[in-house]
């Protein structure tokens, strides 16, 4: 059994708390907001360098909302909960094209239904979004460490593997 299942579920982080912890930098205690948001490496670096001599600390003032959103998004995915309620399905009217965070959430839901492996074509068929938007969303999910692109050696197709959603044993990977 993985130790992941032995820990109580973590709570989402707050932007307000992150800003309060950021303000400790005024007293020379920099980087606590990064530790709070799970960025241990840079948090310790900020502590020992006074927030990269104050420059990194100042830049973080503008980055905190995005860091909190990114942390909470990853947390929701790793805990298996849905980051937002599923969109209502319209029967008669075509749905609006998905973009940004909403598209990434739908891609993750689709990956969960498909045992953690998707191709660009599968996503384009199932979700109302442009190919360019889907590619941007997949790149962002890859950048965040939630998806890994791999070539299927049999078909040549690029598959996106969502390791935290895989339901197969490691020896059943693409050939």
N, C-alpha and C positions, 0 to 999 in steps of 0.2 A: 504494500500500500504506500502510496506517495505521501510525503509529509505535507503536501499541499492540502490534503483532505483532513489533516489533523488540526489545522489552524482555523480559528474562527474567521468568518468572512470579514474582509476589511471594509471600512466605511468610505464613501466618496469624500474627497477633500474639498475644502471651501476656499474660494478666492479671498474672502475677507481674512481668514486665518493666515493664508499665505502672505497677504500684505502686512499683517501685524508682525509676522515673523521676519519679513523683509525689513521692516522698520527697526529691528534690532541692530541692523547694520549701522544705524546712526550712532550707536554706542560701541561700535567696533566688533560686534558679533555678527559677522556676515555669513551667509550661506545656509542658515537654519531653515529658510523657506525651501531650499533645494532638498535638504534632508527630509523635510516634511513631505515633499512630493516624490520621494523615492529616488532622487538623483544623488545617490550616496557619493560617488566619485567626485562630481563637481561640487557637491556640498562641502566635502572635506577640503577640497582645493580652495574654495571660497573662504573657509574658516582660517586656513593658514596663510592666505595671501590678502586678507582683508578685502575679499570680493574682487580679486584681481586689481588691487590698488583702487578700488571704488568704481572702476569702469564697468566691470561685469555686474556689479551690484546695481549700478544705475541702469544698465541695459535691461536687467531683469525686471525693473519696475514696469516696463512695457510688455514683457514677455509672460508675466505671471498668469494672466487669464488663459492664454493658450497652453501653458504648462499644466494648469489645473485641468483644463478640458481634456488634454491628451492623457493625463494620468487617470482620470475618471473613465474615459473611453476604454483604455486598456484594462482597467479594473473590471468594468462591466463585462467585457468580452471574456476575460480569464475566469470570472466567476460563473460564466454561463448564463448570465441574466441578459435580458434585452435592454440595450442602452436607451431605447425610447419605445413607445408603444408602436405596434405595427401599423402601417398606413391603411386607411380604409380602402377597400377595393371597389372601384366604380365599375358597374356592369355595362352601362350604355355608353358613357363618355370615355374617350381615351384618357389615360392618366398623364399627368404632367411629367416631363422628363426629370429624372432624378439627377442631383448634382451634389458634390461635396460630401459632407458628413452623412447626409441621408442616403446617398448612394453607397458609401462605405458600409453603413449599417446593413443595407439590403444585401450587399455582396457577402457579408459575414453570415447573415441568416441563410442565404442560399448555400454557402459553403457548409454550414452546419447540417443542412438537409442532405447534402451530397457527400457526406463522409469526409469533408475537409479538403477536397480537390476540385478545382474548377478550371475551365478554359475560358478565354475571352469570348469565344462563340457561344458557349453555354450561358454566360452572363448576358450577352447581347440579346439572346433569344428570350430569356426569362424576365429581364428588367427593362423598363422604359427609360433608356438612357442612350446618348450618342456614344459611338466607339471612342471618340477622343476623351469624353468624360470618364468612361469606364477605365481607359488606360491610365488617366491621371489618378483615379481612385486606387487602382491596383498598385501604382508606383508609390502612393502615399502609404498604403497598407504595408508595402514592402519596406519602405523607409522606417516605419514604426515597428518593424519586426513581427508583424502579424501574418504576413504572407511571404512565401519564398518561391520565386519563379524557377521552374525546372523544365528541361526538355524531356518529353516522353520519347525514349529511344526507338520505340516501335512505330508510332504515328508521326513523330516529329513535331507534334503540337506543344506549345508552351503551356504547361499546367502550373497553376498557382496552388501551392500546398499551404494550408492553414494548420500548422502542426498542433496547435492547441485544440483543434476540432477534429483531428484524424481519429477514426474509429478502427483503424487497421493496426496490425502488428508491424513493427519496423521492417521485417523481412518481406512485406507485401508491397513495397514501394514500386514505382514505375520501372518497367524493365528497360 
